[in-house]
Amino acid sequence: MQQIVPIITHEEVVPRIRRMVLEAPELANICKPGQFVHVLCGTSYDPLLRRPISIHDADPDTGQVVLLYEIRGRGTALLGERAAGDLVDLLGPLGNGFTMPSDSDQPVLLVGGGIGAAPIYFLNRMLAETIGCDKITAILGARTSDMLLCSDDFSRAGSAVCIATDDGTLGCKGFVTTLINEHIASLAEGSPMPLIYACGPTPMLKAVAQIANVHHISCQVSLEAKMACGVGACMSCVVKVHDGDSQKYVRVCKEGPVFNAEEVVW
């Protein structure tokens, strides 16, 4: 679905990270955590390709959709210049999102690395409304404390929050995998293992998937890939997955961006 919607607010939250709030009631009513929108950042032809941006939050009651994105190149830099009142052309919602737990008593571990915290927050809020925030632990990672995203938002939603920074300026010094292992080790004998949902850099997702595999934990990961069309036609965003005893390529934009971690050929 193509929509041209107005910007309500647009602000920098940390260096090179922007938070854009859109008035998009149709999108807010149908989007799910883990899905994304394909945004036209400049004019119709410059830059030619849209940019995929995960949906950070959506509220059907207010009709607002929030995008949290990083300025990485020319396209997102142009998007970063848009102001409140400007119109944004987007396609969405696109892709397959996270699968929610079938058991309301199921504990959940959410893992967000860097800008990967964006779709994880939307999932966190939806989970808090369904299984309850007391069953959710969010583990957030960043290079340094100044680059940490959304930790206060997770806390306000009622989730327990654990933080890891590469340089140790906040929380645990090191990677989110250390905190995941500590969390699993702290579980009482006989306690149910948490479902793991993760989004972040590919090396982080691979490490999280390995931990989940060792402990026989169900894990869903949201992958990043360079996209051209965003709707499955161009095949530019394929990743390799297991297919029985063989392997095959699937499209991140269409079959993903969320996959079961055990499916992915890391």
Secondary structure as GFF3:
##gff-version 3
##sequence-region A 1 266
A	DSSP	beta_strand	2	14	.	.	.	ID=ss1
A	DSSP	beta_strand	17	23	.	.	.	ID=ss2
A	DSSP	alpha_helix	25	30	.	.	.	ID=ss3
A	DSSP	beta_strand	36	40	.	.	.	ID=ss4
A	DSSP	beta_strand	51	59	.	.	.	ID=ss5
A	DSSP	beta_strand	64	70	.	.	.	ID=ss6
A	DSSP	alpha_helix	74	79	.	.	.	ID=ss7
A	DSSP	beta_strand	87	94	.	.	.	ID=ss8
A	DSSP	beta_strand	108	113	.	.	.	ID=ss9
A	DSSP	three_ten_helix	114	116	.	.	.	ID=ss10
A	DSSP	alpha_helix	117	130	.	.	.	ID=ss11
A	DSSP	three_ten_helix	133	135	.	.	.	ID=ss12
A	DSSP	beta_strand	136	142	.	.	.	ID=ss13
A	DSSP	three_ten_helix	145	147	.	.	.	ID=ss14
A	DSSP	alpha_helix	151	156	.	.	.	ID=ss15
A	DSSP	beta_strand	160	165	.	.	.	ID=ss16
A	DSSP	beta_strand	172	173	.	.	.	ID=ss17
A	DSSP	alpha_helix	176	186	.	.	.	ID=ss18
A	DSSP	beta_strand	195	199	.	.	.	ID=ss19
A	DSSP	alpha_helix	202	214	.	.	.	ID=ss20
A	DSSP	beta_strand	219	222	.	.	.	ID=ss21
A	DSSP	beta_strand	238	243	.	.	.	ID=ss22
A	DSSP	beta_strand	246	251	.	.	.	ID=ss23
A	DSSP	beta_strand	258	260	.	.	.	ID=ss24
A	DSSP	three_ten_helix	261	263	.	.	.	ID=ss25
###
